[in-house]
Amino acid sequence: MKFTGKTVLITGGSRGIGRACAVQFAAQGARVAVHYHTNRGSGEETLRLMTGEGHLLVQADVAEAKAVQAMVAAVVEQFGRLDVLVNNAGIYEEHPVAEVNFDSWQASWRRILDTNLVGAANAAYCAAQHMIQQGGGHIVNVSSRGAFRGEPEAPAYGASKAGMNAMSQSLAKALAPHQISVTAVAPGWVETDMAVDYLNSPAGDAIRGQSPMGRVATPEEVAHTVAFLASAKSLFLTGAIVDVNGASYLRS
C-alpha cells in the first residue's frame, strides 16, 4: 500500500479516525490534505504527527455545499490532482424519540443528515469531477455499524450512515466506468474523543464486551482498512462495505 505521488483529502482529519488515516497515508508517501471544521489547533497537531512534507490544512463546514466545493477546489489547486477522498467528517448527537420535543427532533435530523450524508455526497461529487478527468481514483466513506445494528438513541445518525452505505454502492456503479472505486468502512466502537466518555463510564465494560475480543477498535485499525481500500490493487472491491467491529455485529 504505497501512495507515493498520490494526493489524499481526509474530511474530519483533525482527530480520531481521520487523524489516524492522515498519519497512515503520509507514512505511505501521500501528500495529504487534512480538513477541519472549527478546531484549527487540532488540525495543526495532526500535521505535526505526519511524516513527509507538503501536506495541507483546509477548513470547511461540510454541511455547507459551497464550502465543500471550495475545499475540494483548493486541494486540486494546491496539488494539481486528487487521487483519494476519505469522507470521515461526521457528528453524533442523541435525540431519543420518546424524550425530545418536535423542534429538537427536526433540528437533530437536519444537522446530522446535512453533515454526515449530504456533506459526504457533495464531497464525493466534487472529488469525482476531478477523478473522472484524470482517469481514476478512490472514494472511501466512513460509515458505522449503527447503519445495520440500529441507533435507538440517535436514529438520525443511524439513518445517515445507512444512507451513506446506499450512496456508496450507487456511486460505485456510476463511477466504475471511470475507474473510480467507491467503498465504505463500517466501524463499531472506536477509541476516539467522541467515544471516550462512554468507554470510561460504567457502561464501558459492556461496550468492550460486545466484541468477543473484549475491546473496541483503535483508530489505527480503521485507518489501515481505509488505506487498503484506497490502494491501487483494491480497485475491484468497489461497492464493498467492510465491517471493522471485532465480530460485535455479524451480517451476511
Sequence and secondary structure as in RCSB ss.txt:
>XXXX:A:sequence
MKFTGKTVLITGGSRGIGRACAVQFAAQGARVAVHYHTNRGSGEETLRLMTGEGHLLVQADVAEAKAVQAMVAAV
VEQFGRLDVLVNNAGIYEEHPVAEVNFDSWQASWRRILDTNLVGAANAAYCAAQHMIQQGGGHIVNVSSRGAFRG
EPEAPAYGASKAGMNAMSQSLAKALAPHQISVTAVAPGWVETDMAVDYLNSPAGDAIRGQSPMGRVATPEEVAHT
VAFLASAKSLFLTGAIVDVNGASYLRS
>XXXX:A:secstr
   TT EEEETTTTSHHHHHHHHHHHHTT EEEEEESS HHHHHHHHHH  SS  EEEE  TTSHHHHHHHHHHH
HHHHS   EEEE         TTTS HHHHHHHHHHHIIIIIIHHHHHHHHHHHHHHHHT EEEEEE  THHHH 
 TT HHHHHHHHHHHHHHHHHHHHHGGGTEEEEEEEE SBSSTTTHHHHTSTTHHHHHTTSTTSS B HHHHHHH
HHHHHSGGGGGGTT EEEESTTSS   
